[in-house]
Amino acid sequence: MSKTSMQQTSPASATELNRDAEDYSTTPEFIYGGPFIKVEKPSPFLNVATPINLQLQGSFKKSFAYYSLKERMPVILTKVIDYVSREGSKIKSASGGTDDELHSFIQYVSKLKNDLVTNKKYDLLTVDTPEAKRWNQWIESCDAQTYFMNTWVFTECYVYRRLREGCELMKGLANFDPFDEQKDQSFNNSMEPMCVVAEKLLTMLPESDKDKRKADFISLLKICLWSNKCDLSLSMGEQVTLKNEGVKTTPSRDVLDPFQMVLDLKDKVLVDDSAKIADLVVTRAESFAKAIEGNTSLKAKCSCNRLATSAGVPLCPQEEKPTEAPAPAEGDQPAELPPCPAKFTIPQDVMFDIVCDNSGYELFTDLCLAHFLIAQKIVQKVRFHVKAIPWFVSDVTPRDFKYVIGSCANGNYKREIPPENKPEPAEGEAPAEPEPPRVISADSLRQLGGQWEKFVQDGVFEVLSDDFWTSPHVYKDMKRYDPDLYRKLQFATCVLFKGDLNYRKLLGEKNWNPMTGFEPALQGFMPAPVAALRTVKADLICGLPKGKADQLNTIDEKWMEKGDYGVIQVCAKCEPLKVSERPCPLYGDTCRGTVCQ
């Protein structure tokens, strides 16, 4: 049986387990059984895997959450301390930090690590920012405020947020990313497979017939899936590169060809909705394009005030005499507000959204998919959602996005692979013409990188880094905590979520029965069609055929922790886009007309 199905319990017994854990956490330190008899309080930890239908947390000792908090995360923090101790001079030169600041940062991280391994109560953040104050409210509202007793996702996010605070508290380390060197090295270690993919991608970009377009779309989705194996958080900061292990030998056996890898790992894809995703995106994109072309009501550049007036809706008293914008300087065009997103029920552009995971090779493959969608004129724009701060070791930040594109544009790589030796010709036969060596170079990579830089400049590629992505909240709660981001996602033809952390948050950090469908596991999170690409690196999953989890557990009881299997899942159902009930953030206090309320 699989780890997720092995510990199935009835709802009553699962509740009982949870209640027991809560009872232990409130038991006095010692229970006195009689004169001079001292009995230690029971442990709050339970020697079981996470029961079905409970959230993942470190109190279940046979869970991956417990192992991660006890083993993986302390190692990651130790490596941060070692890196700062070893490379202090380089860090000071790059960031402007002082010896005292580096020493204080090391002390800060050391205390954080000690608090984690000893299951202390969370400390509140001390930096004075609105986002930090929100974090403190979330911490204080938790029923369990210790590292192992709260949900795994909350604790992990809290640790990385605290790690960021350690930098924020030191003026000279305000822009320091303790993982940037590892991310850059991971990118450089992947030059060869990137060159192979880049060369192939260039043949996919010219407009093609529907069948080839769909086949190429599916291939790129699977390239993006297996690139998710390159996760520095899972490896505790050790370098991870794609390998030929388990892949059939090819004529160029010394070269890792990710497209060949897709073919050879097809049986490792446990759920494959890639064809559904391709059809869905194309169909919705065509529908959006027609709606945009036929839309005349919101094409003019206009403010909320003019929209309200033209709709015949009375303004609030405060809006009757709106403050006029400063007059433009001589020769300048008058400033105009963009159309108000709160009014739109049709997007302005046909867009595809990618919620990114890892930098390096994985981000490169995401850019390849995005380029394909633009080149095939399926969509007009791709929005990349990244993390605003260093996160889970290798997650993409705005700095990483710029670094990867720039490094592709300036890529420098070349290798010749000699042809395989051919058997000697039979007597009387002429020897075969020698085959030329295979040359792998960065020529195609540089061409792509240059085009991506132009896409960024022209707004075809847009990078967004909303704070919600570095909050501890699962996605079913997005509408509650960040309704503006939820509405932003509604304008997409599809939102593609990459990687394990996004998958955990999509599923609400809940250990679902593996046969539960993807749609019910989303628990109402449907701003747009939701697709997920994920190599399995945590013990929760959904959408598997009956008996599949049991079969995999028989093969390897740790199969959910290694990233050897993957899923490509989609929920086509989504919430309709309506006029917003909230004022839009772009207009702020100037948007007070009753249309916005």
C-alpha positions in Angstrom: 0.0 0.0 0.0 1.1 3.6 -0.6 2.1 5.8 2.2 -1.0 7.8 1.6 -3.4 4.9 1.6 -1.5 2.7 4.2 -2.7 4.8 7.1 -6.3 5.2 6.2 -8.5 5.6 9.3 -12.1 6.3 9.9 -13.0 10.0 10.3 -13.6 9.3 14.0 -10.1 7.8 14.6 -8.4 10.5 12.6 -10.1 13.1 14.8 -9.1 11.2 17.8 -5.5 11.2 16.7 -5.6 15.0 16.2 -7.3 15.5 19.6 -4.7 13.4 21.3 -1.9 15.6 19.8 -3.7 18.7 21.0 -4.2 17.2 24.5 -0.5 16.4 24.8 0.5 19.9 23.9 -1.4 21.3 26.8 -0.4 18.7 29.4 1.7 20.0 32.3 5.3 19.2 32.0 5.1 16.4 34.6 2.2 14.4 35.8 2.6 13.3 39.4 1.3 9.7 40.0 1.9 9.7 43.8 4.5 10.5 46.4 8.0 10.7 44.9 6.8 9.3 41.6 7.4 11.5 38.6 6.0 10.6 35.2 7.1 12.5 32.1 4.3 13.9 29.9 3.4 11.9 26.8 5.1 13.0 23.6 3.0 15.1 21.2 4.5 13.1 18.3 2.6 10.2 16.9 4.4 7.2 15.4 2.2 7.1 12.3 2.1 8.5 8.8 -0.3 11.4 8.1 -3.8 10.0 8.4 -6.1 10.4 5.4 -8.0 13.7 5.2 -5.7 15.4 7.7 -3.3 18.2 6.9 0.4 17.5 6.7 2.4 18.4 9.8 5.5 17.4 11.7 3.8 15.7 14.5 3.4 12.5 12.5 6.8 10.8 12.8 6.4 8.5 9.7 5.5 11.4 7.4 7.7 13.3 5.0 6.8 16.5 6.9 8.5 15.2 10.0 11.6 14.1 8.2 11.8 17.4 6.3 11.6 19.5 9.5 13.9 17.2 11.5 16.5 16.5 8.8 16.2 18.5 5.6 15.5 22.0 6.8 18.2 22.1 9.6 20.8 21.1 6.9 19.6 23.9 4.6 20.0 26.4 7.5 23.4 25.0 8.4 24.6 25.4 4.8 23.5 29.1 4.9 25.6 29.6 8.0 28.6 27.8 6.4 28.3 29.8 3.2 28.2 33.2 5.0 31.2 32.1 7.2 33.2 30.8 4.3 32.4 33.6 1.7 32.1 36.6 4.0 34.6 38.7 2.1 32.8 38.1 -1.2 29.4 38.8 0.4 30.6 42.0 1.9 32.0 43.2 -1.4 28.8 42.4 -3.3 26.3 43.7 -0.7 28.1 46.3 1.3 27.6 44.4 4.6 30.0 44.6 7.5 31.7 42.0 9.6 29.3 42.8 12.5 26.3 42.4 10.3 27.5 39.0 9.0 28.2 37.9 12.5 24.7 39.0 13.6 23.1 37.2 10.7 24.9 34.0 11.5 23.7 34.3 15.1 20.1 35.0 13.9 20.1 31.9 11.6 21.7 29.7 14.3 18.9 30.6 16.8 16.3 30.0 14.1 17.8 26.5 13.5 17.8 25.7 17.2 14.2 26.8 17.6 13.2 24.6 14.8 14.9 21.4 15.9 13.7 21.9 19.5 10.1 22.6 18.4 10.0 26.0 20.1 7.1 28.5 19.7 7.3 30.8 16.7 8.8 34.2 17.3 7.0 37.1 15.9 8.7 39.1 13.1 10.3 42.4 14.3 10.8 44.3 11.0 8.3 47.1 10.7 6.5 46.5 7.4 2.9 46.0 6.6 3.7 42.5 5.2 5.5 41.6 8.4 2.6 42.8 10.5 0.3 40.6 8.5 2.6 37.6 9.2 2.4 38.3 12.9 -1.4 38.3 12.7 -1.3 35.0 11.0 1.1 33.5 13.6 -1.1 34.7 16.5 -4.2 33.3 14.9 -2.7 29.8 14.7 -4.1 27.1 17.0 -0.7 25.5 17.2 2.3 28.0 17.2 5.2 25.6 17.3 7.3 24.3 14.4 6.2 20.6 14.4 2.6 21.0 15.6 1.4 23.5 13.0 0.9 22.5 9.3 4.1 21.7 7.5 3.5 24.4 4.8 3.0 27.1 7.4 6.2 26.2 9.2 8.3 25.9 6.0 7.1 29.3 4.8 7.7 30.8 8.2 11.3 29.6 8.3 12.1 31.1 4.9 10.3 34.3 5.8 12.4 34.5 9.0 15.5 33.8 7.0 14.6 36.8 4.9 14.1 38.9 8.0 17.6 38.1 9.1 18.8 40.0 6.0 16.3 42.8 6.4 17.5 43.5 9.9 21.0 44.2 8.6 21.2 47.3 6.4 24.1 46.0 4.4 22.4 42.6 3.7 19.0 44.0 2.6 19.5 42.7 -0.9 21.4 39.5 0.0 20.2 36.2 -1.3 21.9 33.3 0.5 21.0 31.0 -2.3 21.9 33.0 -5.4 25.3 31.2 -5.9 23.6 27.8 -5.8 21.0 28.8 -8.3 23.5 30.3 -10.7 25.7 27.2 -10.5 22.6 25.0 -11.1 21.9 27.0 -14.3 25.5 26.7 -15.5 25.5 22.9 -14.8 22.6 22.5 -17.2 24.1 24.3 -20.2 24.2 21.2 -22.4 20.5 20.0 -22.1 19.5 23.7 -22.5 21.4 23.8 -25.8 19.8 20.6 -27.0 16.3 21.9 -26.1 16.9 25.3 -27.6 18.0 23.8 -30.9 14.8 21.7 -31.1 12.6 24.5 -30.0 13.6 26.7 -32.9 12.1 24.1 -35.2 8.8 24.3 -33.3 8.3 28.1 -33.5 7.2 28.6 -37.1 3.4 28.4 -37.4 2.3 24.9 -38.1 -0.9 22.8 -38.6 -3.1 21.9 -35.7 -1.8 18.4 -35.3 1.8 19.3 -35.1 1.1 22.3 -32.9 -0.7 20.1 -30.4 2.0 17.4 -30.5 4.7 20.1 -29.9 2.6 21.7 -27.1 2.3 18.3 -25.4 6.1 17.6 -25.8 7.0 21.0 -24.2 4.6 20.4 -21.3 6.4 17.2 -20.5 9.8 18.9 -20.9 8.5 21.4 -18.3 7.3 18.5 -16.1 10.7 16.6 -15.9 12.6 19.9 -15.4 10.9 20.1 -12.0 13.3 17.3 -10.8 15.9 20.1 -10.5 14.9 21.2 -7.0 17.6 22.4 -4.7 15.2 22.4 -1.7 14.6 18.6 -2.0 18.4 18.0 -2.3 19.1 20.3 0.7 21.1 22.6 -1.5 23.2 20.0 -3.3 23.4 20.5 -7.0 20.8 18.6 -9.0 21.1 18.0 -12.8 19.2 15.8 -15.1 20.8 12.3 -15.6 20.5 9.5 -18.1 19.7 7.0 -15.3 16.9 4.7 -16.3 16.8 6.3 -19.8 17.4 4.0 -22.8 20.7 4.5 -24.6 20.7 6.5 -27.8 23.2 6.8 -30.6 24.6 9.9 -28.8 24.7 8.2 -25.5 27.0 10.8 -24.0 24.4 13.5 -24.4 21.3 14.0 -22.3 18.5 14.7 -24.7 15.4 15.9 -22.7 13.1 15.1 -25.6 14.3 11.5 -25.5 13.9 11.6 -21.8 10.2 12.5 -22.2 9.7 9.4 -24.4 11.6 7.0 -22.1 9.9 8.2 -18.9 6.3 8.1 -20.3 5.4 5.3 -17.8 6.5 7.5 -14.9 3.7 10.0 -15.7 1.0 8.8 -13.3 -1.7 11.2 -14.6 -1.3 12.7 -18.1 -3.8 15.5 -18.9 -1.3 17.1 -21.3 -3.6 16.6 -24.4 -6.5 18.1 -22.4 -4.4 21.1 -21.5 -3.4 21.7 -25.1 -7.0 21.5 -26.4 -8.3 23.7 -23.5 -5.8 26.5 -23.9 -6.2 26.7 -27.7 -10.0 26.7 -27.4 -10.2 29.3 -24.6 -7.6 31.4 -26.3 -9.7 31.5 -29.5 -12.8 32.3 -27.5 -11.0 35.1 -25.7 -9.6 36.5 -28.9 -13.1 36.7 -30.5 -14.5 38.3 -27.3 -11.8 40.9 -27.3 -12.2 41.7 -31.0 -16.0 42.1 -30.5 -15.8 44.2 -27.4 -16.5 47.9 -27.8 -17.6 49.0 -24.3 -14.2 49.3 -22.7 -11.8 50.0 -25.5 -11.4 53.7 -24.8 -8.8 54.8 -22.3 -11.1 56.1 -19.5 -11.1 56.6 -15.7 -13.7 55.2 -13.3 -15.3 58.6 -13.1 -16.0 58.7 -16.8 -17.2 55.1 -16.8 -19.7 55.8 -14.0 -21.0 58.9 -15.8 -21.3 57.2 -19.1 -23.2 54.4 -17.5 -25.6 56.8 -15.9 -24.6 55.9 -12.3 -24.5 58.7 -9.8 -21.1 59.3 -8.2 -20.3 59.3 -4.5 -20.3 62.9 -3.0 -16.5 62.7 -2.8 -16.4 62.0 -6.5 -18.6 64.8 -7.7 -15.6 67.1 -8.1 -12.7 64.8 -8.7 -9.2 66.1 -8.2 -7.7 67.1 -11.5 -4.3 65.6 -12.6 -1.5 68.1 -13.0 -1.4 69.8 -16.4 1.2 68.1 -18.7 4.3 70.0 -19.5 4.4 71.7 -22.9 4.8 69.2 -25.6 3.8 66.2 -23.4 0.8 64.1 -24.0 -1.9 64.3 -21.3 -1.6 61.5 -18.8 -4.4 58.9 -18.9 -5.3 56.2 -16.5 -5.4 52.8 -18.0 -8.8 51.1 -18.3 -10.1 50.1 -14.9 -9.7 46.3 -14.4 -12.5 46.3 -11.9 -15.0 46.8 -14.7 -13.7 44.2 -17.1 -15.5 40.9 -17.8 -13.3 40.4 -20.9 -9.5 40.5 -20.7 -7.6 43.1 -22.8 -5.1 40.4 -24.0 -5.1 36.7 -24.5 -2.9 35.6 -21.6 -1.4 32.4 -20.2 0.0 32.4 -16.7 2.8 30.4 -15.2 3.2 30.2 -11.4 6.9 29.4 -11.4 8.9 27.0 -9.2 12.6 26.5 -9.6 15.1 28.8 -11.3 17.8 27.5 -13.6 16.9 24.8 -16.0 13.3 24.6 -15.0 12.7 28.3 -15.6 14.4 27.9 -19.0 11.9 25.2 -19.9 9.0 27.4 -18.8 10.3 30.2 -21.0 10.5 27.7 -23.9 6.8 26.8 -23.4 5.9 30.5 -23.2 7.8 31.3 -26.4 6.0 28.5 -28.2 2.6 29.8 -27.2 3.5 33.3 -28.4 5.1 32.1 -31.7 2.2 29.9 -32.5 -0.1 32.9 -31.9 -2.1 30.9 -29.3 -1.8 33.7 -26.8 -0.5 37.3 -26.9 1.1 37.5 -23.5 2.6 35.3 -20.8 2.7 36.3 -17.1 5.3 34.7 -14.9 4.4 34.7 -11.2 7.6 34.5 -9.1 8.6 35.0 -5.5 9.4 38.5 -4.2 12.1 37.1 -1.8 14.5 34.2 -1.7 12.3 31.1 -1.1 12.7 27.4 -0.7 16.4 27.6 -1.9 15.8 27.6 -5.7 12.5 29.3 -6.3 12.5 32.0 -9.0 12.9 35.6 -7.9 12.8 38.7 -10.2 16.6 38.7 -10.1 16.8 35.0 -11.1 14.4 35.6 -14.0 16.6 38.4 -15.3 19.8 36.3 -14.7 18.5 33.3 -16.6 17.4 35.3 -19.6 20.6 37.3 -19.7 22.7 34.1 -19.3 20.9 32.5 -22.2 21.4 35.6 -24.4 25.2 35.5 -23.6 25.5 31.7 -23.5 28.9 30.2 -24.3 29.1 26.5 -24.8 30.4 24.1 -27.4 31.1 20.4 -27.4 31.8 17.8 -30.1 30.7 14.3 -29.6 32.5 11.8 -31.8 30.4 9.3 -33.8 30.1 5.7 -32.6 32.6 3.3 -34.0 31.1 1.3 -36.9 32.0 -2.4 -37.5 34.6 -3.2 -40.0 33.2 -3.7 -43.5 32.9 -7.3 -44.9 35.6 -8.4 -47.3 35.1 -6.8 -50.6 32.8 -4.0 -49.3 33.8 -0.4 -49.4 34.2 1.3 -46.0 31.3 3.5 -45.0 31.7 7.3 -45.2 32.7 8.5 -41.7 29.9 10.4 -39.9 30.7 13.9 -38.7 30.8 14.5 -35.0 27.7 15.9 -33.3 28.2 19.5 -32.3 26.3 20.9 -29.3 26.6 24.7 -29.1 24.9 27.7 -27.5 24.0 29.3 -30.8 20.3 28.5 -30.6 20.3 29.4 -26.9 21.7 32.8 -27.5 19.1 33.4 -30.2 16.3 32.5 -27.8 17.7 34.6 -25.0 17.9 37.6 -27.2 14.3 37.2 -28.2 13.2 36.7 -24.6 14.9 40.0 -23.6 12.8 41.7 -26.3 9.7 40.0 -25.1 10.3 41.4 -21.6 11.0 44.9 -22.9 7.8 44.8 -25.1 5.6 43.4 -22.2 4.9 40.1 -24.0 6.6 38.5 -21.0 5.5 40.0 -17.7 7.1 39.2 -14.3 4.9 39.6 -11.3 5.8 38.9 -7.6 2.8 39.3 -5.4 3.3 38.8 -1.6 0.7 36.1 -1.5 3.1 33.6 -3.1 5.4 34.0 -0.1 2.6 33.7 2.5 1.8 30.5 4.4 -1.7 30.3 2.9 -3.1 27.5 0.8 -4.8 28.5 -2.5 -8.3 27.8 -1.5 -7.9 30.8 0.8 -6.5 33.1 -1.8 -9.8 34.9 -2.4 -10.0 35.6 1.4 -6.4 36.9 1.8 -5.7 38.4 -1.6 -8.8 38.9 -3.7 -7.0 41.2 -6.1 -4.6 38.4 -7.1 -7.4 36.0 -7.4 -9.1 38.4 -9.8 -5.9 38.9 -11.7 -5.6 35.2 -12.4 -9.2 35.2 -13.7 -8.0 37.0 -16.9 -5.8 34.0 -17.9 -6.8 31.4 -20.4 -5.2 28.9 -18.0 -2.9 29.1 -14.9 -0.1 26.6 -14.9 1.2 25.8 -11.4 4.7 24.3 -11.4 6.2 22.1 -8.7 5.6 20.5 -5.4 5.0 23.5 -3.1 2.4 24.9 -5.5 0.8 21.4 -5.7 0.7 21.1 -1.9 -1.0 24.5 -1.7 -3.4 23.7 -4.4 -4.5 20.6 -2.5 -4.7 22.6 0.8 -1.8 20.7 2.3 -4.3 17.8 2.9 -3.5 14.1 2.6 -6.3 13.2 0.2 -7.3 9.7 -0.6 -5.1 9.2 -3.8 -8.2 8.4 -5.8 -9.9 11.8 -5.1 -10.3 13.8 -8.3 -8.2 16.9 -8.9 -11.2 19.2 -9.1 -12.7 18.3 -5.6 -9.1 18.5 -4.2 -8.9 22.1 -5.3 -11.7 22.9 -2.8 -13.2 25.7 -4.9 -10.0 27.3 -6.1 -11.0 27.9 -9.7 -10.1 31.5 -10.8 -9.4 30.1 -14.3 -8.7 26.6 -15.6 -5.9 25.3 -13.3 -3.2 23.0 -14.6 -0.4 21.5 -12.4 2.9 20.0 -13.5 4.7 18.3 -10.6 7.3 15.6 -10.0 6.2 13.9 -6.8 8.3 15.0 -3.8 5.9 15.0 -0.9 3.4 12.5 0.5 0.2 13.8 -0.9 -1.4 13.2 -4.3 -4.8 13.0 -5.9 -6.4 11.8 -9.2 -4.7 8.4 -9.3 -6.5 5.3 -10.7 -7.8 2.8 -8.2 -5.0 0.6 -6.8 -2.1 2.6 -8.4 -0.9 4.0 -5.1 -0.8 0.5 -3.6 1.1 -0.8 -6.6 3.7 1.9 -6.3 4.2 1.4 -2.6 4.9 -2.2 -3.2 7.7 -1.2 -5.6 9.2 1.5 -3.3 7.6 2.8 -0.1 9.5 6.0 -0.6 8.2 6.7 -4.1 6.4 9.9 -3.1 9.6 11.5 -1.8 12.1 11.2 -4.7 10.7 13.0 -7.7 10.9 9.9 -9.9 7.2 10.1 -10.8 5.2 13.0 -12.2 1.6 14.2 -12.7 0.1 16.5 -15.3 -3.4 17.5 -14.2 -6.0 20.0 -15.1 -9.3 21.3 -13.9 -11.2 23.0 -16.8 -14.0 24.3 -14.5 -13.6 27.9 -13.5 -15.4 30.8 -11.9 -16.9 33.3 -14.5 -15.3 36.7 -14.6 -17.7 39.3 -13.3 -17.5 43.0 -12.5 -15.5 43.3 -9.3 -17.2 43.9 -6.0 -14.1 45.6 -4.7 -12.3 48.8 -5.7 -9.4 48.0 -8.0 -6.0 48.5 -6.5 -4.7 50.5 -9.5 -7.0 53.4 -8.8 -7.0 53.3 -5.0 -8.8 56.2 -3.4 -9.8 57.8 -6.7 -12.0 54.9 -7.5 -15.0 55.6 -5.2 -17.9 55.6 -7.7 -20.7 53.3 -6.9 -19.9 51.2 -9.9 -16.8 50.0 -8.1 -18.6 49.2 -4.9 
